[in-house]
Every structure is written in structure tokens, then in C-alpha cells.
Amino acid sequence: MSELPEHVRRNRVEWTSWAADFGKEAPAAWASDQILWGVWGIPEAEVRALPESVEGIDVIELGCGTGYFSAWLARRGARPVGVDITPAQLETARSMQVQFGLEFPLFEASAEAVPLPDASFDLAVSEYGASIWADPYAWVPEAARLLRPRGELVFLVNGTLSILTAPDEEKPPGRELVRPYFGMHRFEWADTISVDFHLGYGDWIRLLRRCGFEVVDLLELQAPESGREHRYPALPERWWARQWPSEEIWRARKR
């Protein structure tokens, strides 16, 4: 797969090294009877980012990882398809399908070049998948291609303020701006070979509109006062995420 872009190859290597840890977490994620968003596990019943009913709709998850989000949708009557670039992640997803008796198609592919026909889906989702690990100028047009007219795109990203105040990969965001807002796009961090992508609000809106979407909503998530803690040193601590949005969910509809 040498034809893959350099950042895709790098991220596949990094995610292969992380796959065992995420594999250990997969059974608990698959067992959840709720749809939970982000590192704080905020229930969809509170967030309301998805269509009111997903019964009978075709869904593609871009960057599905171990497949838990697709599993949650499948239990609610959706017909999901998972796409991920990392074989080790997909291997975990397939083992979870066997363990939980739940089947849906899984494809090894980059979200920037999905080997599926145009206008095949009613909903495209990404919860910390392609939404940050693929180049938005490649994966958003691809999502638009895959969606039918009036289909929805729902994706979760790191909060913009959290990126601007994060000093490096090993320290959480603080109270001071440490990097410029203008020119946000490709980010490389010390001590990791991975590449992630983040845009400013105006750039997101212009990109979505250029790809034929209308912006429906931007949901800025606030960490709950108590609950589960996350294990990621570069993401905001609870005190920070109670004051500023550590995560954001974009909702857009194809015109």
C-alpha cells in the first residue's frame, strides 16, 4: 500500500503500536447499552448529535477502530459499515463481532479513499477517527461522495481551544495560548510518529460548504462534574473541560 499518503502510512504504524491497549478496552465499549461520546463518555441522550432514529439507515463509520460505535448503531437497527486503515484494529473489531454476535462489514481502507460506490449511505460518522487522523481536505469530500442527498455527516474532534493551549503530546492544555490559530491544519507532536489534523472554525465551515454541506449544528461538549476519567495525558483535565469545550461535534447535511 505504498501509494498511500505519507501521513496515512505513519498513522497506520502508530495505531498498530496502540492496538493492543485499545483491544483491552474494546469489550467494555462494545458492551455499553448507550451511545457515548468522547473521552468523557457523554450519553447521546444528552448530546443529541445523531438522527432521532437510525432504524434501517445505511451508515459508514470513517476510522472505525475497534468498531464499538458501529456496534452501538447496529443494535439500534442501523446498517453500519466500518472503514479503518489499521489491520490490527480491524482484527479486534472482528473478534468483538464474534464475541457479541453482531456482524457488519469492515473494510481496510483510508477514509480519504473509500472503495465503495457514490451515494451509498444516509449517515457518515467519525468519533475521533478520520475526523482527526485523516486530512480533512481529503476525507470530507470523500464523505460527501459517499452520502446520499440530505444525508448527514456527524463527527467529533478535539476542542479548538484545547489544541491552541496544549503545550505538547505529554502535557494537558492549560490557561495560555501556546500556538497560533491562523493556519491550523497538520499537527506533529514530539515523541510520536503520528500526524493529526485540526482546523479553525471558519476553515471547517468553508470546507463543509464547498463540499456541498450545510452546517446543522456545532455541539461544544462540557465535561460532567463527575464520572469516568480519561487516560490521555495530552487531553484536558476535568477542571479545564468544565470551563472550556474540550471536544466538539459538527453536524452537517448534504444539500
DRENLO-597192 format. One record per residue (C-alpha): residue number from 1; residue in one letter; x, y, z. Coordinates in nm, 4 decimals, decimal comma. Layout:
! DRENLO-597192
  resi  resn        xx        yy        zz
   NUM     A         X         Y         Z
...
This chain:
! DRENLO-597192
  resi  resn        xx        yy        zz
     1     M    0,0000    0,0000    0,0000
     2     S    0,2916    0,2307   -0,0803
     3     E    0,0542    0,4562   -0,2764
     4     L   -0,0970    0,5785    0,0486
     5     P   -0,0088    0,9347    0,1528
     6     E    0,2809    0,9670    0,3938
     7     H    0,0654    1,0764    0,6887
     8     V   -0,1671    0,7764    0,6397
     9     R    0,1261    0,5347    0,6449
    10     R    0,2654    0,6988    0,9567
    11     N   -0,0670    0,6862    1,1380
    12     R   -0,1165    0,3202    1,0489
    13     V    0,2210    0,2376    1,2075
    14     E    0,1369    0,4382    1,5204
    15     W   -0,2091    0,2875    1,5558
    16     T   -0,0653   -0,0602    1,5130
    17     S    0,1530    0,0075    1,8172
    18     W   -0,1504    0,1283    2,0138
    19     A   -0,3843   -0,1505    1,9031
    20     A   -0,3192   -0,3873    2,1941
    21     D   -0,4181   -0,1238    2,4511
    22     F   -0,7354   -0,0351    2,2636
    23     G   -0,8088   -0,4040    2,2233
    24     K   -0,8183   -0,4394    2,6008
    25     E   -1,0777   -0,1620    2,6222
    26     A   -1,2909   -0,2925    2,3355
    27     P   -1,5086   -0,5433    2,5278
    28     A   -1,6300   -0,2787    2,7731
    29     A   -1,7017   -0,0351    2,4893
    30     W   -1,8924   -0,2969    2,2901
    31     A   -2,0905   -0,3981    2,5989
    32     S   -2,2253   -0,0458    2,6607
    33     D   -2,6005   -0,0161    2,6190
    34     Q   -2,5641    0,3574    2,5494
    35     I   -2,4039    0,5598    2,2728
    36     L   -2,1286    0,7564    2,4473
    37     W   -1,9382    1,0497    2,3027
    38     G   -1,5733    1,1300    2,3539
    39     V   -1,3327    1,0781    2,6373
    40     W   -1,5890    1,1833    2,8982
    41     G   -1,8466    0,9297    2,7809
    42     I   -2,1337    1,1772    2,7468
    43     P   -2,4539    0,9898    2,6507
    44     E   -2,6114    1,0560    2,3124
    45     A   -2,9397    1,1043    2,5002
    46     E   -2,7885    1,4273    2,6353
    47     V   -2,5868    1,5315    2,3309
    48     R   -2,8464    1,4584    2,0587
    49     A   -2,5934    1,4679    1,7759
    50     L   -2,7391    1,1794    1,5755
    51     P   -3,0717    1,1476    1,3936
    52     E   -3,3588    1,0743    1,6294
    53     S   -3,3877    0,7248    1,4799
    54     V   -3,1229    0,5252    1,2914
    55     E   -3,3523    0,2290    1,2259
    56     G   -3,2985    0,0953    0,8750
    57     I   -3,0468    0,3574    0,7612
    58     D   -2,7105    0,2918    0,5960
    59     V   -2,4186    0,4261    0,7992
    60     I   -2,0482    0,4471    0,7287
    61     E   -1,8035    0,4949    1,0152
    62     L   -1,4851    0,6586    0,8916
    63     G   -1,1926    0,5423    1,1028
    64     C   -1,3910    0,2854    1,2998
    65     G   -1,1036    0,1465    1,5091
    66     T   -1,2350   -0,1430    1,7153
    67     G   -1,5874   -0,0842    1,5822
    68     Y   -1,7730   -0,0045    1,9028
    69     F   -1,9570    0,2979    1,7637
    70     S   -2,0820    0,0984    1,4672
    71     A   -2,1895   -0,1752    1,7090
    72     W   -2,3961    0,0746    1,9087
    73     L   -2,5682    0,1870    1,5885
    74     A   -2,6252   -0,1689    1,4686
    75     R   -2,8075   -0,2547    1,7917
    76     R   -3,0447    0,0316    1,7166
    77     G   -3,1345   -0,1048    1,3742
    78     A   -2,8823    0,0759    1,1540
    79     R   -2,6812   -0,0975    0,8816
    80     P   -2,3252    0,0175    0,9547
    81     V   -2,0080   -0,0306    0,7549
    82     G   -1,6745    0,0280    0,9257
    83     V   -1,3637    0,1574    0,7492
    84     D   -1,0182    0,1722    0,9064
    85     I   -0,6601    0,1780    0,7822
    86     T   -0,5106   -0,0352    1,0623
    87     P   -0,5378   -0,4155    1,0272
    88     A   -0,4741   -0,4708    1,3979
    89     Q   -0,7704   -0,2514    1,4896
    90     L   -0,9950   -0,4336    1,2449
    91     E   -0,8794   -0,7663    1,3856
    92     T   -1,0053   -0,6540    1,7263
    93     A   -1,3328   -0,5382    1,5705
    94     R   -1,3850   -0,8778    1,4087
    95     S   -1,3130   -1,0608    1,7329
    96     M   -1,5686   -0,8375    1,9074
    97     Q   -1,8243   -0,9230    1,6408
    98     V   -1,7785   -1,2902    1,7212
    99     Q   -1,7860   -1,2314    2,0967
   100     F   -2,1022   -1,0201    2,0859
   101     G   -2,2762   -1,1986    1,7984
   102     L   -2,3063   -0,8847    1,5890
   103     E   -2,1938   -0,8653    1,2258
   104     F   -2,1446   -0,5750    0,9877
   105     P   -1,8964   -0,5171    0,7023
   106     L   -1,5436   -0,3973    0,7826
   107     F   -1,3051   -0,2625    0,5197
   108     E   -0,9335   -0,1943    0,5435
   109     A   -0,9021    0,1401    0,3698
   110     S   -0,8174    0,5027    0,4284
   111     A   -1,1120    0,7335    0,4904
   112     E   -0,9539    0,9554    0,2267
   113     A   -1,0153    0,6912   -0,0441
   114     V   -1,3001    0,4533    0,0415
   115     P   -1,3561    0,1687   -0,2085
   116     L   -1,7356    0,1966   -0,2047
   117     P   -1,9849    0,3471   -0,4517
   118     D   -2,1134    0,7026   -0,4565
   119     A   -2,4334    0,7861   -0,2678
   120     S   -2,4359    0,4615   -0,0669
   121     F   -2,5107    0,5978    0,2805
   122     D   -2,7588    0,8060    0,4766
   123     L   -2,5198    0,8894    0,7627
   124     A   -2,1427    0,9202    0,7964
   125     V   -1,9936    0,9297    1,1461
   126     S   -1,6487    0,9670    1,2953
   127     E   -1,5771    0,9765    1,6662
   128     Y   -1,2042    1,0502    1,6936
   129     G   -1,1424    0,8505    1,3765
   130     A   -1,0935    1,0098    1,0371
   131     S   -1,2177    1,3304    1,1978
   132     I   -0,8707    1,3971    1,3391
   133     W   -0,6412    1,1304    1,1867
   134     A   -0,7158    1,1964    0,8189
   135     D   -0,6655    1,5145    0,6210
   136     P   -0,9994    1,6987    0,6256
   137     Y   -0,9353    1,8315    0,2754
   138     A   -0,9402    1,4686    0,1599
   139     W   -1,1826    1,2861    0,3907
   140     V   -1,4649    1,5445    0,3957
   141     P   -1,5027    1,5416    0,0130
   142     E   -1,4948    1,1620    0,0332
   143     A   -1,7722    1,1635    0,2941
   144     A   -1,9756    1,3911    0,0671
   145     R   -1,9261    1,1481   -0,2223
   146     L   -2,0441    0,8534   -0,0130
   147     L   -2,3575    1,0252    0,1202
   148     R   -2,6948    1,0434   -0,0481
   149     P   -2,8685    1,3808   -0,0850
   150     R   -2,9886    1,5003    0,2571
   151     G   -2,7518    1,2511    0,4216
   152     E   -2,5847    1,3669    0,7426
   153     L   -2,2226    1,3905    0,8486
   154     V   -2,1581    1,3829    1,2244
   155     F   -1,8033    1,3955    1,3566
   156     L   -1,6255    1,4610    1,6846
   157     V   -1,2951    1,6488    1,7119
   158     N   -1,0758    1,7954    1,9821
   159     G   -1,1927    2,1339    2,1030
   160     T   -1,0146    2,4136    1,9178
   161     L   -0,9150    2,5850    2,2413
   162     S   -0,7676    2,2616    2,3727
   163     I   -0,5382    2,2393    2,0692
   164     L   -0,4319    2,6027    2,0990
   165     T   -0,3457    2,5660    2,4685
   166     A   -0,1796    2,2203    2,4567
   167     P    0,1986    2,2578    2,5005
   168     D    0,2892    1,9132    2,3662
   169     E    0,1818    1,5484    2,3409
   170     E    0,2577    1,4690    2,7049
   171     K    0,1056    1,7692    2,8841
   172     P   -0,2603    1,8713    2,9097
   173     P   -0,3926    2,2053    2,7866
   174     G   -0,3502    2,4989    3,0214
   175     R   -0,4793    2,8535    3,0523
   176     E   -0,2500    3,0173    2,7954
   177     L   -0,2477    3,0165    2,4164
   178     V    0,0723    2,8457    2,3036
   179     R    0,0221    2,8094    1,9267
   180     P   -0,1361    3,0191    1,6510
   181     Y   -0,4978    2,9840    1,5441
   182     F   -0,4408    3,1014    1,1873
   183     G   -0,3019    2,8325    0,9628
   184     M   -0,4265    2,5357    1,1673
   185     H   -0,4170    2,2137    0,9680
   186     R   -0,1451    1,9492    1,0135
   187     F   -0,0007    1,8809    1,3603
   188     E    0,3022    1,6733    1,4504
   189     W    0,3966    1,6200    1,8139
   190     A    0,7186    1,5217    1,9869
   191     D    0,7727    1,1531    2,0769
   192     T    0,5211    1,0195    1,8248
   193     I    0,5276    0,9482    1,4520
   194     S    0,1564    1,0114    1,4088
   195     V    0,0052    1,3110    1,2340
   196     D   -0,3280    1,4646    1,3251
   197     F   -0,5349    1,7419    1,1717
   198     H   -0,7301    2,0317    1,3209
   199     L   -0,8951    2,3305    1,1553
   200     G   -1,0233    2,6639    1,2768
   201     Y   -1,3971    2,7260    1,2775
   202     G   -1,4040    2,9344    0,9611
   203     D   -1,1977    2,6792    0,7713
   204     W   -1,4335    2,3994    0,8791
   205     I   -1,7389    2,5950    0,7651
   206     R   -1,5865    2,6864    0,4288
   207     L   -1,4707    2,3291    0,3673
   208     L   -1,8091    2,1799    0,4526
   209     R   -1,9935    2,4283    0,2339
   210     R   -1,7514    2,3742   -0,0548
   211     C   -1,8200    2,0004   -0,0329
   212     G   -2,1943    2,0535   -0,0612
   213     F   -2,2901    2,0505    0,3067
   214     E   -2,4977    2,2867    0,5136
   215     V   -2,3902    2,3177    0,8765
   216     V   -2,6700    2,1996    1,1054
   217     D   -2,5050    2,2407    1,4456
   218     L   -2,1815    2,2678    1,6400
   219     L   -2,2073    2,0986    1,9778
   220     E   -1,9431    2,2079    2,2286
   221     L   -1,9113    1,9388    2,4930
   222     Q   -1,8635    2,0171    2,8603
   223     A   -1,7188    1,7516    3,0876
   224     P   -1,9664    1,6328    3,3537
   225     E   -1,8965    1,7239    3,7136
   226     S   -1,8094    1,3631    3,7942
   227     G   -1,7820    1,0293    3,6208
   228     R   -1,5217    0,8305    3,4381
   229     E   -1,1745    0,9740    3,3901
   230     H   -0,9795    0,9503    3,0662
   231     R   -0,6228    0,8234    3,0387
   232     Y   -0,4795    1,0605    2,7786
   233     P   -0,2103    1,2962    2,9124
   234     A   -0,2401    1,5440    2,6261
   235     L   -0,6162    1,5935    2,6645
   236     P   -0,7787    1,8403    2,9039
   237     E   -0,8263    1,7569    3,2682
   238     R   -1,1770    1,7762    3,4114
   239     W   -1,1312    2,1217    3,5684
   240     W   -1,0323    2,2562    3,2262
   241     A   -1,3104    2,0766    3,0395
   242     R   -1,5696    2,2128    3,2827
   243     Q   -1,4774    2,5685    3,1778
   244     W   -1,3985    2,5336    2,8067
   245     P   -1,5068    2,2834    2,5386
   246     S   -1,2518    2,0020    2,5222
   247     E   -1,4467    1,8318    2,2425
   248     E   -1,6742    1,9488    1,9620
   249     I   -1,9242    1,7646    1,7439
   250     W   -2,0055    1,9009    1,3997
   251     R   -2,3338    1,8150    1,2297
   252     A   -2,3745    1,8818    0,8596
   253     R   -2,6296    1,7801    0,5974
   254     K   -2,5590    1,7191    0,2303
   255     R   -2,7582    1,9506    0,0089
